[in-house]
Amino acid sequence: RDVLGSRGLGDVYKRQLYTLLMNLSSAMGGMVQMPLTKCLYHTIIIWYKSFGKRRNTERRICFSKVERHDLDMIKDVQKKILQLKKENDICILAHSYQAKEIVEIADITGDSYKLSVEAQKVSNKNILMCGVHFMAEAAKMLNPDKNVYLANPSAGCPMAEQMEPEMIEMIKAQEPDRKVVCYINTTAALKRVCDVCVTSSSAVKIVKNMDADKILFIPDCNLGAFVKKACPEKDIMLLQGGCPVHASVTKADMIAAKTAHPDALVLCHPECIPAVSEMADYVGSTSGIMNFAAESDAKEFIIGTEISIAEHLQYRFPEKEFYILSKKILCPNMKLTTLMDVYKTCEGIGNGGGFEIKMTDEEITSARKCIDEMIRLGG
């Protein structure tokens, strides 16, 4: 029950682990006598002692071929994708929130800022974005001469579509000396009426480097509040908007997580509400959270962002413990993209298929200005 209901394991590995537990339970007469704490892909070795009137000796059970079908199938698909990448000249970009099996075959993995910067260096003819729509748009703006595809065309972002360009233009008309800073989680249409774009990892630095004192920060008021606190010298105006997934976490959730894991450091994303992020030991972007966990001497961490990050960290640092702040921080749009979506798109690109991002030259030129300014001010 606990394994099947967990959020920290990929579905394939979850099924594999569940099968192992059932086999182990059967081998022990229907009772698992000790908790299973470590799971390897191919070989799982568990030591336990017999109980009751059984011989009081340690016995070793090795399941080297338990339910390998799903795992072998994933590897086969990954190999086919790697071959199609070469044949069709494809560079795969994957956001850090993507599943592990997708991250493993990506050429570039990172948060929105890293993907934006690295996208300009791509030499391949085709770019495949494993993420959401606005990320693919950004990649197209930065590579207008390349073909940019989105692995799953249904993967959008609610925050990106919260505000209309007409509303922002009205505010600009009322306050012409107020520069508009937009989070990268916005549509290309909204970027066209903004002065500079930011990501969670670059927002504070960019706002500090701007020569404007009056700023309108959109759409995330939680990230905006974080920036406003870090830049008291600026007059920052906020509007009501933000990530519904991160904003769903409450102060009660934070208290419960800290109570359950009192020795763990809390690493939180600034898209969480201030009442939550103010209780964290560290507040930063996805890449900032991962870097902090990597460099810290601490052994336990509560991860306050999309739960896939806790999973990735579990693989990278098995000697450390990572807990999710709340099971509510699950982005349904990021979870839409599957390995088979990637495979089918790579296959389709070679046959004139795949969901390609189409933008006119005028749309690219006008929307790209704020992204270029982000890279200039962000360094």
RODO-2510 file (C-alpha; in nm, 4 decimals, decimal comma):
residues 379
     n   res          X          Y          Z
     1     r     0,0000     0,0000     0,0000
     2     d     0,2725     0,2470     0,0938
     3     v     0,4766     0,1668    -0,2167
     4     l     0,1846     0,1963    -0,4590
     5     g     0,0724     0,5219    -0,2981
     6     s     0,4167     0,6794    -0,2880
     7     r     0,5043     0,9854    -0,4934
     8     g     0,8814     0,9527    -0,4797
     9     l     0,9210     0,6662    -0,7263
    10     g     0,8621     0,6441    -1,0985
    11     d     0,5653     0,4241    -1,1911
    12     v     0,7804     0,1560    -1,3545
    13     y     1,0136     0,1263    -1,0561
    14     k     0,7141     0,1370    -0,8240
    15     r     0,5588    -0,1661    -0,9930
    16     q     0,8938    -0,3433    -0,9874
    17     l     0,9379    -0,2764    -0,6176
    18     y     0,5819    -0,3874    -0,5421
    19     t     0,6402    -0,7172    -0,7239
    20     l     0,9589    -0,7697    -0,5263
    21     l     0,7778    -0,7138    -0,1978
    22     m     0,5098    -0,9646    -0,2901
    23     n     0,7721    -1,2262    -0,3805
    24     l     0,9662    -1,1540    -0,0646
    25     s     0,6551    -1,1818     0,1479
    26     s     0,5709    -1,5162    -0,0119
    27     a     0,9246    -1,6461     0,0462
    28     m     0,8950    -1,5555     0,4139
    29     g     0,5664    -1,7266     0,4684
    30     g     0,3455    -1,4268     0,3969
    31     m     0,5164    -1,1734     0,6264
    32     v     0,7798    -0,9132     0,5414
    33     q     0,9847    -0,9025     0,8606
    34     m     1,1859    -0,5875     0,7954
    35     p     1,1401    -0,2627     0,6015
    36     l     1,2801    -0,2445     0,2514
    37     t     1,4982     0,0641     0,2414
    38     k     1,7129     0,0349    -0,0696
    39     c     1,6091    -0,0684    -0,4193
    40     l     1,8500    -0,1295    -0,7062
    41     y     1,7389    -0,1740    -1,0643
    42     h     1,8647    -0,5263    -1,1360
    43     t     1,9671    -0,6892    -0,8087
    44     i     1,7990    -0,6454    -0,4740
    45     i     1,9599    -0,8181    -0,1786
    46     i     1,7795    -0,8343     0,1508
    47     w     1,9149    -0,9833     0,4720
    48     y     1,6788    -1,0949     0,7426
    49     k     1,6634    -1,3339     1,0340
    50     s     1,4210    -1,6160     1,0740
    51     f     1,1657    -1,5782     1,3505
    52     g     0,9689    -1,8074     1,5779
    53     k     1,0758    -2,1698     1,5664
    54     r     1,2645    -2,1266     1,2366
    55     r     1,6401    -2,1614     1,2383
    56     n     1,7872    -1,8464     1,3899
    57     t     2,0268    -1,7893     1,1021
    58     e     2,0593    -1,5193     0,8425
    59     r     1,9391    -1,6062     0,4974
    60     r     2,0063    -1,4235     0,1747
    61     i     1,7428    -1,3733    -0,0898
    62     c     1,8571    -1,2369    -0,4255
    63     f     1,6058    -1,1297    -0,6851
    64     s     1,8243    -1,0605    -0,9880
    65     k     1,5515    -1,1003    -1,2503
    66     v     1,2382    -0,9730    -1,0806
    67     e     1,0068    -0,8022    -1,3236
    68     r     1,2826    -0,6815    -1,5546
    69     h     1,0482    -0,6631    -1,8516
    70     d     0,9357    -0,3044    -1,7912
    71     l     1,2883    -0,1849    -1,7196
    72     d     1,4300    -0,3583    -2,0277
    73     m     1,1493    -0,2056    -2,2320
    74     i     1,2444     0,1442    -2,1117
    75     k     1,6072     0,0832    -2,2030
    76     d     1,5062    -0,0386    -2,5483
    77     v     1,2984     0,2747    -2,6090
    78     q     1,5829     0,4945    -2,4832
    79     k     1,8255     0,3264    -2,7243
    80     k     1,5849     0,3839    -3,0136
    81     i     1,5517     0,7504    -2,9166
    82     l     1,9296     0,7936    -2,9057
    83     q     1,9525     0,6404    -3,2533
    84     l     1,6724     0,8610    -3,3899
    85     k     1,8461     1,1673    -3,2427
    86     k     2,1508     1,0938    -3,4565
    87     e     1,9557     1,0072    -3,7680
    88     n     1,7307     1,3143    -3,7538
    89     d     1,9795     1,5650    -3,6054
    90     i     1,7795     1,6308    -3,2865
    91     c     1,8836     1,8004    -2,9625
    92     i     1,6588     1,7120    -2,6679
    93     l     1,6010     1,9739    -2,3973
    94     a     1,4371     1,8509    -2,0769
    95     h     1,3195     2,0544    -1,7818
    96     s     1,4281     1,9266    -1,4409
    97     y     1,0669     1,8401    -1,3568
    98     q     1,0602     1,5686    -1,6231
    99     a     1,0678     1,1975    -1,5363
   100     k     1,4034     1,0297    -1,4816
   101     e     1,3784     0,8107    -1,7918
   102     i     1,3418     1,1279    -2,0019
   103     v     1,6185     1,3193    -1,8255
   104     e     1,8522     1,0261    -1,8940
   105     i     1,8282     1,0668    -2,2729
   106     a     1,8264     1,4491    -2,2816
   107     d     2,1207     1,6484    -2,4168
   108     i     2,0500     1,9451    -2,1895
   109     t     1,8651     1,9334    -1,8577
   110     g     1,7957     2,2208    -1,6209
   111     d     1,5555     2,4888    -1,5058
   112     s     1,3977     2,7465    -1,7368
   113     y     1,6948     2,9848    -1,7244
   114     k     1,9528     2,7194    -1,8080
   115     l     1,7424     2,5877    -2,0937
   116     s     1,7040     2,9412    -2,2333
   117     v     2,0781     3,0112    -2,2210
   118     e     2,1879     2,6707    -2,3506
   119     a     1,9287     2,6690    -2,6291
   120     q     2,1279     2,9400    -2,8089
   121     k     2,4297     2,7109    -2,8302
   122     v     2,2483     2,4248    -2,9999
   123     s     2,3922     2,3347    -3,3407
   124     n     2,1364     2,0687    -3,4335
   125     k     1,8766     2,1356    -3,7005
   126     n     1,5909     2,0174    -3,4774
   127     i     1,5165     2,0884    -3,1093
   128     l     1,2768     1,8773    -2,9042
   129     m     1,1490     2,0324    -2,5819
   130     c     1,0379     1,8025    -2,3017
   131     g     0,8537     2,0494    -2,0849
   132     v     0,5599     2,2831    -2,1422
   133     h     0,4501     2,5116    -2,4237
   134     f     0,6082     2,8413    -2,3137
   135     m     0,9472     2,6680    -2,2882
   136     a     0,9220     2,5488    -2,6468
   137     e     0,8218     2,9016    -2,7520
   138     a     1,1302     3,0435    -2,5784
   139     a     1,3525     2,7903    -2,7547
   140     k     1,2005     2,8905    -3,0901
   141     m     1,2550     3,2607    -3,0213
   142     l     1,6198     3,1964    -2,9463
   143     n     1,6580     2,9664    -3,2482
   144     p     1,4356     3,1101    -3,5219
   145     d     1,6228     2,9239    -3,7950
   146     k     1,5681     2,5832    -3,6321
   147     n     1,2707     2,3520    -3,6102
   148     v     1,1447     2,3380    -3,2508
   149     y     0,9055     2,0667    -3,1331
   150     l     0,7107     2,0020    -2,8124
   151     a     0,6984     1,6360    -2,7067
   152     n     0,3396     1,6612    -2,5789
   153     p     0,1272     1,9425    -2,7326
   154     s    -0,1169     1,9328    -2,4391
   155     a     0,1520     2,0331    -2,1880
   156     g     0,0720     2,3924    -2,0978
   157     c     0,1123     2,6136    -1,7907
   158     p    -0,1849     2,7723    -1,6088
   159     m     0,0309     3,0583    -1,4795
   160     a     0,1521     3,1422    -1,8299
   161     e    -0,2040     3,2090    -1,9406
   162     q    -0,3299     3,4045    -1,6398
   163     m    -0,2836     3,7559    -1,7805
   164     e    -0,3705     3,9177    -2,1115
   165     p    -0,1397     4,1614    -2,2963
   166     e    -0,4190     4,4211    -2,3128
   167     m    -0,4357     4,4450    -1,9324
   168     i    -0,0610     4,5024    -1,9044
   169     e    -0,0653     4,7624    -2,1809
   170     m    -0,3386     4,9498    -1,9919
   171     i    -0,1226     4,9631    -1,6778
   172     k     0,1770     5,0777    -1,8837
   173     a    -0,0332     5,3594    -2,0290
   174     q    -0,1257     5,4710    -1,6773
   175     e     0,2328     5,4460    -1,5490
   176     p     0,4694     5,4855    -1,8459
   177     d     0,7778     5,5084    -1,6240
   178     r     0,7129     5,1646    -1,4698
   179     k     0,9082     4,8882    -1,6436
   180     v     0,7403     4,5487    -1,6836
   181     v     0,9268     4,2413    -1,5632
   182     c     0,7671     3,9133    -1,6627
   183     y     0,8397     3,5671    -1,5326
   184     i     0,9506     3,3343    -1,8107
   185     n     0,6332     3,1342    -1,7362
   186     t     0,4352     3,3542    -1,9753
   187     t     0,3117     3,3269    -2,3329
   188     a     0,4992     3,4780    -2,6265
   189     a     0,2105     3,7233    -2,6701
   190     l     0,2552     3,8548    -2,3151
   191     k     0,6339     3,8744    -2,3507
   192     r     0,5854     4,1128    -2,6445
   193     v     0,4567     4,3872    -2,4099
   194     c     0,7217     4,3349    -2,1392
   195     d     1,0651     4,4936    -2,0964
   196     v     1,2604     4,2064    -1,9484
   197     c     1,2012     3,8405    -1,8706
   198     v     1,3270     3,6597    -1,5588
   199     t     1,3403     3,3106    -1,4119
   200     s     1,3298     3,2169    -1,0449
   201     s     1,7083     3,1747    -1,0463
   202     s     1,7803     3,5108    -1,2114
   203     a     1,4945     3,7367    -1,0937
   204     v     1,6671     3,9096    -0,8008
   205     k     1,9904     3,9693    -0,9926
   206     i     1,8132     4,1081    -1,2973
   207     v     1,5826     4,3409    -1,1024
   208     k     1,8830     4,4754    -0,9103
   209     n     2,0693     4,5341    -1,2368
   210     m     1,7830     4,7239    -1,4018
   211     d     1,8202     5,1013    -1,4286
   212     a     1,4480     5,1472    -1,3538
   213     d     1,3254     5,2168    -1,0003
   214     k     0,9561     5,1487    -1,0663
   215     i     0,8702     4,7957    -1,1712
   216     l     0,5596     4,5915    -1,2449
   217     f     0,6343     4,2242    -1,1746
   218     i     0,4044     3,9661    -1,3407
   219     p     0,2416     3,7196    -1,3137
   220     d     0,3610     3,5390    -0,9968
   221     c     0,2931     3,7528    -0,6898
   222     n     0,4742     3,5021    -0,4642
   223     l     0,7980     3,5141    -0,6615
   224     g     0,7370     3,8885    -0,6904
   225     a     0,7100     3,9205    -0,3115
   226     f     1,0390     3,7301    -0,2782
   227     v     1,2074     3,9704    -0,5230
   228     k     1,0494     4,2738    -0,3559
   229     k     1,1896     4,1698    -0,0190
   230     a     1,5349     4,1201    -0,1709
   231     c     1,5235     4,4555    -0,3539
   232     p     1,3840     4,7097    -0,1022
   233     e     1,5339     4,9950    -0,3043
   234     k     1,2889     4,9251    -0,5879
   235     d     0,9205     5,0247    -0,6109
   236     i     0,7742     4,6899    -0,7165
   237     m     0,4068     4,6572    -0,8046
   238     l     0,2497     4,3092    -0,7936
   239     l    -0,0643     4,1612    -0,9457
   240     q    -0,2562     3,8578    -0,8249
   241     g    -0,1235     3,5539    -1,0090
   242     g     0,1067     3,2580    -0,9665
   243     c     0,1620     2,8845    -0,9841
   244     p    -0,1490     2,7059    -0,8508
   245     v     0,0583     2,3966    -0,7684
   246     h     0,3214     2,5669    -0,5506
   247     a     0,0642     2,8090    -0,4069
   248     s    -0,1462     2,5160    -0,2835
   249     v     0,1057     2,4406    -0,0083
   250     t    -0,0002     2,5883     0,3257
   251     k     0,1739     2,6855     0,6454
   252     a     0,0094     2,3817     0,8063
   253     d     0,1754     2,1605     0,5430
   254     m     0,5116     2,3132     0,6300
   255     i     0,4597     2,2619     1,0039
   256     a     0,3570     1,8996     0,9466
   257     a     0,6641     1,8276     0,7326
   258     k     0,9030     1,9884     0,9813
   259     t     0,7381     1,7972     1,2669
   260     a     0,7738     1,4676     1,0805
   261     h     1,1387     1,5363     0,9944
   262     p     1,2770     1,7697     1,2635
   263     d     1,6411     1,7232     1,1596
   264     a     1,5822     1,8018     0,7911
   265     l     1,6642     2,1333     0,6235
   266     v     1,3759     2,2816     0,4235
   267     l     1,4597     2,3918     0,0687
   268     c     1,1729     2,5877    -0,0824
   269     h     1,0844     2,7402    -0,4197
   270     p     0,9846     3,1110    -0,4170
   271     e     0,6611     3,0273    -0,6025
   272     c     0,5306     2,9040    -0,2653
   273     i     0,3337     3,1578    -0,0624
   274     p     0,5397     3,3833     0,1730
   275     a     0,3954     3,2151     0,4851
   276     v     0,5591     2,8916     0,3648
   277     s     0,8847     3,0174     0,2174
   278     e     0,9574     3,2293     0,5257
   279     m     0,9827     2,9082     0,7300
   280     a     1,2387     2,7513     0,4944
   281     d     1,6121     2,7216     0,5556
   282     y     1,6784     2,8056     0,1916
   283     v     1,4615     2,9673    -0,0769
   284     g     1,5683     2,9441    -0,4371
   285     s     1,5130     2,8162    -0,7883
   286     t     1,5016     2,4529    -0,8902
   287     s     1,8720     2,4566    -0,9773
   288     g     1,9466     2,6454    -0,6562
   289     i     1,7669     2,3819    -0,4489
   290     m     1,9545     2,0997    -0,6201
   291     n     2,2901     2,2736    -0,5822
   292     f     2,2244     2,3476    -0,2148
   293     a     2,1428     1,9826    -0,1460
   294     a     2,4536     1,8716    -0,3344
   295     e     2,6922     2,1032    -0,1504
   296     s     2,5409     2,0835     0,1991
   297     d     2,6864     1,8583     0,4679
   298     a     2,3356     1,7955     0,5993
   299     k     2,1916     1,4471     0,5569
   300     e     1,8176     1,5191     0,5501
   301     f     1,6183     1,7611     0,3364
   302     i     1,2548     1,8547     0,2836
   303     i     1,2116     1,9586    -0,0798
   304     g     0,9549     2,2328    -0,1332
   305     t     0,9099     2,2198    -0,5096
   306     e     0,7803     1,9741    -0,7722
   307     i     0,8164     1,6273    -0,6253
   308     s     1,0263     1,5008    -0,9174
   309     i     1,3189     1,7029    -0,7778
   310     a     1,3181     1,4974    -0,4583
   311     e     1,3249     1,1834    -0,6722
   312     h     1,6175     1,3058    -0,8851
   313     l     1,8101     1,3962    -0,5699
   314     q     1,7409     1,0522    -0,4224
   315     y     1,9148     0,8950    -0,7205
   316     r     2,2068     1,1390    -0,7192
   317     f     2,2737     1,1240    -0,3456
   318     p     2,1598     0,7870    -0,2059
   319     e     2,3504     0,8541     0,1156
   320     k     2,1149     1,1452     0,1929
   321     e     1,7432     1,1482     0,2725
   322     f     1,4981     1,3607     0,0745
   323     y     1,1349     1,4143     0,1710
   324     i     0,8632     1,6040    -0,0156
   325     l     0,7143     1,9098     0,1525
   326     s     0,3679     1,8169     0,0298
   327     k     0,2228     1,5622    -0,2087
   328     k     0,0220     1,8503    -0,3579
   329     i     0,3307     1,9865    -0,5367
   330     l     0,2720     1,7684    -0,8394
   331     c     0,2590     1,9497    -1,1742
   332     p     0,0108     1,7636    -1,3989
   333     n     0,1373     1,9395    -1,7110
   334     m     0,4978     1,8372    -1,6516
   335     k     0,3822     1,4808    -1,5956
   336     l     0,2011     1,4663    -1,9314
   337     t     0,5185     1,3997    -2,1295
   338     t     0,6124     1,0330    -2,1454
   339     l     0,9137     0,8527    -2,2877
   340     m     0,6914     0,7238    -2,5679
   341     d     0,5916     1,0834    -2,6509
   342     v     0,9606     1,1580    -2,6955
   343     y     1,0118     0,8460    -2,9067
   344     k     0,7136     0,9138    -3,1327
   345     t     0,8146     1,2773    -3,1821
   346     c     1,1731     1,1802    -3,2713
   347     e     1,0331     0,9277    -3,5158
   348     g     0,7845     1,1801    -3,6525
   349     i     1,0465     1,4493    -3,7104
   350     g     1,2146     1,2221    -3,9639
   351     n     0,8823     1,1793    -4,1468
   352     g     0,7558     1,5360    -4,1396
   353     g     0,5526     1,4829    -3,8222
   354     g     0,5702     1,6006    -3,4609
   355     f     0,4122     1,9063    -3,2976
   356     e     0,6207     2,1964    -3,4277
   357     i     0,6185     2,5466    -3,2778
   358     k     0,5251     2,7976    -3,5484
   359     m     0,5887     3,1701    -3,5056
   360     t     0,6181     3,4545    -3,7540
   361     d     0,9361     3,6601    -3,7787
   362     e     0,7551     3,9611    -3,6315
   363     e     0,6288     3,7582    -3,3339
   364     i     0,9755     3,6219    -3,2677
   365     t     1,1466     3,9599    -3,2938
   366     s     0,9033     4,1428    -3,0641
   367     a     0,8797     3,8653    -2,8014
   368     r     1,2499     3,7840    -2,7981
   369     k     1,3579     4,1311    -2,6863
   370     c     1,2735     4,0671    -2,3216
   371     i     1,4515     3,7285    -2,3285
   372     d     1,7662     3,8836    -2,4776
   373     e     1,7504     4,1471    -2,2038
   374     m     1,7192     3,8707    -1,9434
   375     i     2,0363     3,7042    -2,0673
   376     r     2,2177     4,0391    -2,0865
   377     l     2,1274     4,1461    -1,7327
   378     g     2,1469     3,7946    -1,5877
   379     g     2,5013     3,7350    -1,7115
***
